[in-house]
Amino acid sequence: MSRPTSDTPQSIGTHGLGCIAGAVAMPAEGPGWEMVRISRNRFWGHPALTGMLRDLSAAARRNGLPPLWIGDLGQPRGGRMPWGHASHQIGLDADIWLDVTQRGATSRTAREAIEVPSLVRRDGHDVEPGLYSPRHVTLIRLAAEQPGVDRIFVNPAIKRALCLSHAGEPWLRRVRPWHGHDSHMHVRMRCPAGQRGCQDQAPVPPGDGCDSSLDWWFAPRPSQPAPAPRPPAAAPRLPAACAGVVAAP
């Protein structure tokens, strides 16, 4: 579907298996942000998400950062995208590019093909010192401190760099290591109050995450034989409440 339903906003299911009724669009640009690759039609989300992105953009401006380049949120009615993400299904996820270089306004055409360099060395064990800067730390911290944010996914090397300079700070708990995410961060919201059909991810573990759980990402992995091929699994079923969302005119 190319447009949302006209219902009251409602996130249904989990971040990785669900849908959204009454999604709202994040405007293509505004004070402190510019949407990237608008042609994908993935700029839809719950009002809690778009509101947080506006607040984050304002906080970034106050801290001297350039306009945020905001990537994929979700589809007009959520659900699994044909490519690019396994999550982003219930209007509570957003990608933000880790670009903090000072720049002027960027045209919508140019934003269809932006390239942001990786902040991580090729060996994956550290950040690139010539690219990673305190301004990246500021952007990630501001996102982690936004009300309603559940967790932020960044590359393990970025998490390690944050731990070296900010271990013990409360916001760091919400910054979680995950594969990829070397040139963007993935911001995930908790289910907003009153969203009875929405199911949160398990809570983030206590502590700042600068412990053995982070070391695991950098430990050598023993080589193992390739797993035997499995028959294709049936596609997981969306929550029953999503049927009405999908079928709505």
Secondary structure, DSSP 8 states (H G I E B T S, - for coil): --S--SS--EEEEETTEEEEES-EE--SEETTEEES-GGG---EE-HHHHHHHHHHHHHHHHTT---EEE---B-TT-S--SSS-S---SS-EEEEE----------TTGGGG-----SB-TTSSSB-TTT--HHHHHHHHHHHTSTTEEEEEE-HHHHHHHHHHHTT-GGGGGEEE-SS-SSEEEEEE---TT-TTB-------SS-S-SHHHHGGGS--------------------TTHHHHHH--
